[in-house]
Amino acid sequence: MPVYDPNTTSGFRSANNSFDGADPTNPVLDAEVRNPGNRRTLKVLGTASLDVKLTDWLKFRSVFGVDYANTLDYRFSPIFESGGAVNGSSATVATITNNRSLSTVKLFTEQLTFNKSFGDHNVNFIAVYEQQNQVFLQENASGNQSSNDLRVLNNASNIALSTTRNENMIMSFIGRLNYDFNDKYLVSLAIRRDGLSVWAPGKKWATFPSASIGWRIDQEKFMERFKNVSELKLRAGYGVTGLNGTVLGNYPWQVSVDGNNTIYPFNNSNAGSVVSYGSSINSLGNKDLEWELTKQVNVGLDAGFLRNKITVSAEYFQRKTDNLILRVPIPPSLGFTNATVLQNIANMQNTGFELQVGYNERAKEFKWNVSGNISFIKNKVIELAPSVSGIEAGADQDFGSYNITRTAPGQPIQSFYGWIIEGIFQTPAEVASSPFQKVATSPGDLKFRDVNKDNVIDENDRVFLGSYLPKFSYGLNYGANYKNFDLSVFFQGVQGNKIFNASRIISEGMVRLFGSSTEVLKAWTPSNTNTSVPRAISGDPNQNARPSGRWLEDGSFFRLKNLALGYNIPEASLQNMTKGAISRFRIYVSSQNLFTLTKYKGYDPEVGNRTPGTSLTYGIDYAVYPQPRSFQVGVQVGF
């Protein structure tokens, strides 16, 4: 399809027809004609503090911070025509949109610090009160004009106005005591009491204790004979933390209602004066929603050798999350279709081990260091609420309206869930002698495993297929300095995770009639039977595109995440050139995501979450925009 067409009023061209009613519009047309505009943001960040020294061992500090942002967003979509048949290919009126948003975050911190030594006993105690308020206001206005020359809302028709106000506040009382004896035996005790506005009445406050102990073994007399051991510390800790519920929204426990967004038709018509606008429920609330709590136990060892030329840090940890908050589907019998509600529904456990090793070297003017880390984590859902056997997520009509993940006890959270493929049907006789799949199942379709042996392929034959969580992740840092040059390199990678490549369903699954990839050319035909690609047929009557191992790929990767090379002009030269006005001048070049080694077929193995802001859809790649390979040249100046 050509992008441009000088014979249309827009100068662009859209699709001539729409086979399934959902073909996209011309993306260049969308960017340059349908949605042009500008956005201006005024942002102010500021911090003010007051320090009072009451005695040599008692101090008071007060801090006030503000983060203010004011944004104006103007959009103008003109009258145009692109000759296409897809919705959005033309407009008979111009649309003007003015959006304004105002965000203000205020932070107050009052801290009292006690720090005193009594012989070999050292005591540090802090008491803190902290309060953070966030207010977000948004005003949206839109309307239509009959001419492209009228680009303001004055005298516009069909004016629509909406306002939004969101607000949250967290209040915290914190106490922490650190004690050590002769810098050898270490104890830390802490407790905090947090109140968060987003939780339901009666459930806003929670208490979070923590404690840790440490033993600096290298300070013991018996270690004096181990000259090469410069540091040796054993540590252990326990703590409780809570989920910051603002990630769920400011009112997750309340039912939200959208006003004037529902059309009530009368007399079998939704046109003209017979239309009445009404309100509808946008999201369901849960007045029993409360803090999600994570309890962690960790034991670690830190060691240094040869004056810390070699460093080693190892830690074992176990994290248990209680009252895990997830979106749980509700039955249609309650009056809602495809609806979910947030619930404290599960308990989950993460067990892991982390190891970090570093080496530092210096030879005259050349200094370099290298460090590596590796982390092994095993995740398991311990239990769900008694009335829930499992939670499924990720359904989409392009995937046969089947869910892609399932969360169930004994399995990693949101494991991939689907059918096992056993091959491709080659003959009608093979189809007839196999468990029933679909009425239209034919040679060339995928053969799915009858897991429960009931001679029917249905949802009861789905199994767990893998996890988006890697078996281990790792990183490697290298840094070097020679005279005034500096170099830093950072590699990272993961191993053993799965990615559900949902974008391949669109390009290979035959559920849509556009954008097919060349993989479809390998499809099964009577003369091409030695293939793993099923037959190419419109509508996918056997649902070969349903969630299965066909779309799961190895998500392991090794990536050069960051590379930077810099040069510092010698201080003496700067003094002569600037008369002391500039104390530091560094020139650097850097690059991000320079190369990636992976077997994954998608754009980027770091796919994240298919639907940001929702849960249980991590590791699903629905053509997520890839991280760019970027290059920078810059200077850093100090005065």
Secondary structure as GFF3:
##gff-version 3
##sequence-region A 1 639
A	DSSP	alpha_helix	27	29	.	.	.	ID=ss1
A	DSSP	pi_helix	30	34	.	.	.	ID=ss2
A	DSSP	beta_strand	37	53	.	.	.	ID=ss3
A	DSSP	beta_strand	58	77	.	.	.	ID=ss4
A	DSSP	beta_strand	80	81	.	.	.	ID=ss5
A	DSSP	beta_strand	90	91	.	.	.	ID=ss6
A	DSSP	beta_strand	94	118	.	.	.	ID=ss7
A	DSSP	beta_strand	121	145	.	.	.	ID=ss8
A	DSSP	beta_strand	157	181	.	.	.	ID=ss9
A	DSSP	beta_strand	185	196	.	.	.	ID=ss10
A	DSSP	beta_strand	205	216	.	.	.	ID=ss11
A	DSSP	three_ten_helix	217	219	.	.	.	ID=ss12
A	DSSP	three_ten_helix	221	223	.	.	.	ID=ss13
A	DSSP	beta_strand	229	242	.	.	.	ID=ss14
A	DSSP	three_ten_helix	245	248	.	.	.	ID=ss15
A	DSSP	beta_strand	256	264	.	.	.	ID=ss16
A	DSSP	three_ten_helix	272	274	.	.	.	ID=ss17
A	DSSP	beta_strand	276	283	.	.	.	ID=ss18
A	DSSP	beta_strand	293	305	.	.	.	ID=ss19
A	DSSP	beta_strand	310	329	.	.	.	ID=ss20
A	DSSP	three_ten_helix	332	334	.	.	.	ID=ss21
A	DSSP	beta_strand	340	363	.	.	.	ID=ss22
A	DSSP	beta_strand	366	384	.	.	.	ID=ss23
A	DSSP	beta_strand	391	393	.	.	.	ID=ss24
A	DSSP	three_ten_helix	397	399	.	.	.	ID=ss25
A	DSSP	beta_strand	405	407	.	.	.	ID=ss26
A	DSSP	beta_strand	415	418	.	.	.	ID=ss27
A	DSSP	beta_strand	421	424	.	.	.	ID=ss28
A	DSSP	alpha_helix	428	432	.	.	.	ID=ss29
A	DSSP	beta_strand	446	448	.	.	.	ID=ss30
A	DSSP	three_ten_helix	459	461	.	.	.	ID=ss31
A	DSSP	beta_strand	463	466	.	.	.	ID=ss32
A	DSSP	beta_strand	472	482	.	.	.	ID=ss33
A	DSSP	beta_strand	485	495	.	.	.	ID=ss34
A	DSSP	beta_strand	498	501	.	.	.	ID=ss35
A	DSSP	alpha_helix	503	508	.	.	.	ID=ss36
A	DSSP	three_ten_helix	518	522	.	.	.	ID=ss37
A	DSSP	three_ten_helix	549	551	.	.	.	ID=ss38
A	DSSP	beta_strand	552	554	.	.	.	ID=ss39
A	DSSP	beta_strand	557	568	.	.	.	ID=ss40
A	DSSP	alpha_helix	571	578	.	.	.	ID=ss41
A	DSSP	beta_strand	584	598	.	.	.	ID=ss42
A	DSSP	beta_strand	620	621	.	.	.	ID=ss43
A	DSSP	beta_strand	630	638	.	.	.	ID=ss44
###
